[in-house]
Amino acid sequence: MAISASASLSKAMKQMYMDLPQGDKVQAMYIWIDGTGEGLRYLPEWNFDGSSTYQAEGSNSDMYLIPSAMFRDPFRKDPNKLVLCEVLKYNGKPAETNLRVTCKKVMEMVRDQLPWFGMEQEYTILGTDGHPFGWPSNGFPGPQGPYYCGVGADKAYGRDIVEAHYRACLYAGVQICGTNAEVMPAQWEFQVGPCEGINMGDHLWLARFLLHRVCEDFGVIASFDPKPISGNWNGAGCHTNFSTKEMREEDGLKAIEESIEKLAKRHHYHIRAYDPKGGLDNARRLTGHHETSNINEFSAGVANRGASIRIPRSVGQEKKGYFEDRRPSANCDPYGVTEALVRTCLLNEEGEEPADY
């Protein structure tokens, strides 16, 4: 399996420099989402050339970074910081892929309902040649079955990366709450949440950045492609758990069921919001097989992993809690997903387009 050339560089040599005192200065690394709606970039300044990140024409390419959330830096360590930014164009308007602006506005409108989210981020570890980590170079591993939550060298591929990423998230202050090996070998999941409002998008994007950065050190790639390997292999999603204060209280199941009824009437709007290509990426994953619903149909059920919306069995029994939207793709924008849920479930929007507030 191919790994990057940088992985072979001397880490001891680098550490010699990292151990040097930095005086009273603080290094801040600025992180933002590029024009693809999926990729992350970083630099040590507050503006950049948008023509190099698919966000502007070369003749007028200055873009501006607006610091929005700050985390501890697990690579340079304290007192250094990671700064997650919004992107504004030369005229002060949000870049097209800056979904944080409208998400924050919507979250402010429903602040009194205390919307909580938890997102289950699946990803696949690949070599630099695009081949899944640990897979035979000329063939496939054994069929799916023993890999999910598996343990052992023949079942869990890449645990060192998972452990390093988890610790980096904890150090940074990301609200990470779990991880597990997934159904396809070399595929893993980490969970972030519960986070309230805009914090969900901030913490998931930062966790993704940390994963890319950790994989860089190991010489491999983290892929959020919803269907990285075609055929009889599970795809990768970002199941999103959602609740409000009312849903979490006694008899909250009624509010959950009312939200599901609203979601049923707006299925296509949500499909468009749940991957950066308006549903085209997710169409490869949401086939009705491999623990997914069909992209063209809406469904809901208790403990049903083949449904669009799953009500956990414990929620059905306790009559309160949360529901899980299983439609978002692994490469979704969490700002777009959480905003869409709030618009439909709490602001009672209908139709194929979001309202303009």
N, C-alpha and C positions, 0 to 999 in steps of 0.2 A: 504494500500500500504506500502511495506517495505522501510524504509530508513536506512541509515548507522548508526552504533552506534556512530561514531564520531560526528554526527550532534547533539547529545544530550549533548555533553560536554559543559561546561560553557564557553560561549564566553566572559562573563565579566571577568572571571578568566584569560583567555588568554590575554585580553586587558590590564590587570594590568601589565603584563610583556612587552607587545608591547609598552607601554608608557614609559618604562625605557629609559634613554638616551643611545645612542650608541657611544658616543665620536666622534672621527674623523675617525672611521672605516666605510666602506661601505660593505654591504652584496650583493654579486652577485650570483644569482641563474642561473645555467647553464642548458639549455633545449636542448634536441635533440630528433630526430626521431629514434625509435628503429628498430629492425630487421624485424618487421612485415610490415613496411612501413606505418603504421597507428598510432601506439601508440607513446605517448610522455613520456619522462622520465626527471628527473631533479636531480641535486645534487650540492653541493657547491664547487666541485673541478674540475680539468681539465682532469682527466682520470678516467676510470671506468672498471668494470669487464664485458666484452662483452658476456661472457657465460651466464650471468643472463638476458640479453636483446635480446637473439636470434641473436647475431651478431658475436660470436666467439666460438671456442672450449675451453674447460676448461683448456687444457694443454698450451694454448698460448692465453690468453684471454684479455690482455691489449688493450684497445682502447683509442684513443685520441680525445679530443674535441678541435675544432678550432673555437674560437669566430668569428661570422660572422655578427651579427646584435644585437644592444642593445636597450632596451626599459626601461622606468620607471616601477618600481615595485608597482602596486596598492595595494598589500597586506601588504608589509612592509613600503611602502611609501618612499618618497625622504629622503636621497640621494641614496637609494638602487636601484639595477638594475636587470633586467631580460636579460640574454645573450643567444641568439639563436645560436646554434653551428652546425658546420658540424662534421661528425664522420670519423676519419681515422683509418685504421687498424694498427697493430703493425709494418707493413712494410712501412707505410706512404701512402699507396694507399687508395682511398675512399672506405668506406663500401658499400656493394651492394645496400643498400637502401639510400645512400647519392646521391640523384639526383640533389642536388644543384650545384655540380661541373660542370656537363655538361650543366645544364641550364644557369649558369652564363656565360660560354664560348659562348654559342649560342647567348645570349642576347648582349654580347659585339660585336658580329659580325654584329648585325643589329641596333646598338645604334643610328645611324643617321636617322633611320626610326621612332624613338620614339614610340615603341610598348607600348600601354596602355592596361591594363586588369582591369576588375572588376568581382569578383566572388561572386556568391549568394549561401552562405552556408546554406543548410537545415540540420536540426538535430531533434532528438526526445528525449524528456525527459522521462526517465524510473526510476522506483523504483529499489532498489538493487535486487529485485526478477525478474527483466526483464519485469515487467508489466508497460505499459504506464502510466505516471503520470495522475492522475485524472480519469482514466477509472474505471468503476465498477469492483469490485474484481471478480465477477462471471458473466461476460458478456461483452457487448460492449456498447459504447455510441451511440447516435443517428447517422444516416447516415451522410456522408460528405455533406457539403452544407453551413451551417451557421458558420463554424469555420474560414475560410480563412479571414484574417484581421478582425476577430470578436472581439467583446467587450462584457463583461459580464461574470459572474462566471460560467455560463453554456456553454460558448463558448471558452473562453481563459483560458487554463490550464498552470499555471506556469509563469505568467507575472513577478513576483518578480525576478525570475532567469534571465529573459531576460533583465530587467532594470539594475540589478546589473552587468551583463556581459557587457552591453553597456557602462556603466560608467567606468568600469575597463579598457575597450579598449581605451576610450577617455583619461583616465589618463595615460595609458601606451604609447600613441602616435601611436596606430594602426589607419590606415586610414579606420575606419569603417564609413559607410555612410547611414545606414538604417537598419530597422528590421521590421518583420511582422509575425503575426500568419499564419501558413500554412493550407493546405486543411484538413489534418488529425488532429484530436484533439491531443494535447500534442506535436505537431510538429511545429517548428518555423524556421525562416530563418533570418540570418543577412547578410548584404552585405559589402564587403570590396573593396575599390577602388575609383577612378581610381588610379592604381599604375603602375609605369613604370618599365619594365624589371624584374630583379630579385626581386625587392621589393614586387611584388605580392605574391610570395611564402613565403617570410619572414613574411609579415604582416598577411597572412591567417593562417600560422602555429602558430604564436604567439596568434592570436585570438582564435584558437582552444584550445591552452593550457589554456588561461584565462577562457574559458568556462568550461573546465574540473575542473579547480581549484575552480571556483565559485560554480559549482554543488557539489563539495566535501563539501563546507561549508553548503550547504542546505541539504546534505545527500542523494542526488539523482545522477543519471548518465546521461551524455549526450551521445547519440548513433549516430554515423554517418553511421550506416548500411543502405545500399541503399533500403532495403525493410524490415523494422523491423517487420511489421505485414503483413502476407500473406492475400490474399483475396481482397475484394473490397475496398482497402485503398490505397491512394497515397504512392509512394515510396519517397525517399529522394535523391536529386541530388545536384550538385554544378555547376549550369549553369554559363558559362564563357563568358563574353563580351570582345570583342577584336577589336582594331582599330589601325591604323597607322596614321602618319602625313598625308599621301596621302588620306586615307579614310576620314579623318576629314575635308579635304579641299573641295572646290567647285568641283562638279562632282565626288566626292569620291566614289559614288555608283559603278562606273565602277571597281575600285580596289577591292571593297567588292565582287562583282560578280565574278571577276577573282579568288579571294581567295576561294570562295565557289566551283568553278569548280575544283580547285586543291584538295580541301578536299574531293570532291565526288570520286576522283580517289584513295584515300588513306584511305577509311573508316575503314578497318579492322586494319590498323596500329594505328589509333586513338583510336579505341575501346580497343585495348590492353594497350594503355597508360593511359586510363581514369579510371582505378581502380587498386588497388594493386594486384589483382589476375588475371590480364591479360584479364579481361572481364567477368570472372565467376560471380563476385558479381553483376555486372551491368545487367547480363542476367536476374536476378530476377526482375529487375526494368524496363528495356527497353523492354516492351512487345507489344508496340503499343497502350496500353490503359493507362488510368490515366495520361493524358497529357504527354505522352512519344512517341518517335518514336520506330520502331522495330529495335532491335539490329543488325539484318542481312541486313537492308536496309538503304540507305542514302536518305535523302529528305531535301528540303529547301523550304521556303515560307515566304511571308510577313505576319507578325502577326499570324503565325501558331504555336501554342504551341504543336502540335503533330508532328512537323518536327525535324530532326536532327539539322538543322541550321535555326534560326528565324531571319529575318530582321524586326526590329521594324517598325510599320506603319509610325512613324514620319521620320525615315530614308528613307523609300521609297518615301515619299513626298518631303523631303528636298534634296534628292539625295546625301547625305553625312552622315557620322556618324560611326556606328559600326555594328557588327553582334553578335548574341548570339549563342554559341555552347551549346546545351541543353543535350549533351550526357554524360559529366563527372558525375561520381557517387559522392555521399556525402562524401565517404571515399577516394576520389582520392588524389594523391599527386599533389599539385598545381605547384610544380616545373616541374613535368612530363607533366602536361596538357599544361602549357604555352610554354614549350620547344617544344612540338609536334606541336603546332599551328605555332610557328615561323619557325620551320624546313620546314613545308609544304607550308605555305603561303608566307614566305619571302625568304627562302633559296631555294625554288623550288625543294625540295627533292621529289623523287618518290619511289615506291616500298614498301616492307613490313618491311624493316629494316632502322634504322637511319644511316646517314652517319657518318664516323669517321673523325673528323677534327683535 
